[in-house]
Amino acid sequence: MKLMIASDIHGSSLYCSQMLEAYKREGAERLLLLGDILYHGPRNDLPDGYAPKEVLAMLNEMREELLCVRGNCDTEVDQMVLQFPILADYAVFFLNGRTVYATHGHNYNPQTPPPLKKGDILLNGHTHVPKWEVFGENFYLNPGSVSIPKEQSPRGYLIWDEGSETPIVFRTLQGETWKTVSREGLAK
């Protein structure tokens, strides 16, 4: 399976559109969104192209291809206009023989992890900073932000391709690869 994973759109139709172009270009089977879809929240400036109604229209058109967890800026009101589920606080799934615990990151993160077995992967957004690192006996993975990147990181996403020798690839919205994780990087 090939997944595209992105987070923190924060209502930017400009960057949501670029993300969806990247999704088509990548040929992924599903797009996993790690929350903060429509709104920017009080801690962030408005992103370029802020237009939540345009974002919801774009995402509703492809609802069959989306998987999503709830971000700290996502609410029940958002669920009333989005035609795909967004209110799950986490999702657990398996890729490359690993258990992946996907969440937004405001509750569960490397400092306050969920119950994980040795070698499990914690996947979240929230910080707007892309990461791949070992913490304790586990791995931490964050795609960064589509619209409001922090710490001079690019606007981007990641690809998780089970069939590739480099199963995790970080890319900019323009498709430039800037970091990869090999199968050996997943070994522990």
Helices and strands as residue ranges (DSSP letters): E 2-6, H 13-26, E 30-33, H 52-61, G 63-65, E 66-68, H 76-81, E 90-95, E 98-103, E 121-124, E 131-135, E 138-142, E 156-161, E 168-172, E 177-181, H 183-186
